[in-house]
């Protein structure tokens, strides 16, 4: 092939349009990825994200809406034997991290966008988790109350024992939140 001038000794120009498009797309992708990583790292640090991987009850008061629950837990009969995760997360490793991730996502979404009630109220899925942890810890005492079948109904523990985990929060209707 000949060059644009027709001189066979002159090299042919290489069309870089496809190469340029690919490098621009790669740059844009890397820029967006870098921005997301930077924003994510900042948010994780600012929101004390690493603290949520622990088992410390003080972590729960990173959000001001949890202060009254933390204070009431300190006055409860379970204060010396159970921390937040013992009652509010399943006891199996996979379930614990699934619920922790699920709650973390929805809590951070609600607290960021302001979509939560104050005082905060337990959701039905978390009420089921809490019920199962009560039964798990107290199985020897409640075996006579357990349903005959796995799908059978039983009274929620907090129906009678509302102040056990959070003293003074017994007036909350755990069965029917607003």
Secondary structure, DSSP 8 states (H G I E B T S, - for coil): ---TT--TTS------HHHHHHHHHHHHHHHHHHHHHHHHHHHHHHTTGGGGGS--GGGGGGSGGGHHHHHHHHTSTTTTT--HHHHHS-SSHHHHHHHHHHHHHHHHHHHHHT-S-SS----HHHHHHHHHHHHHHTHHHHGGGS-SSTT-----HHHH-TTTTSTT-TTS-SSS--
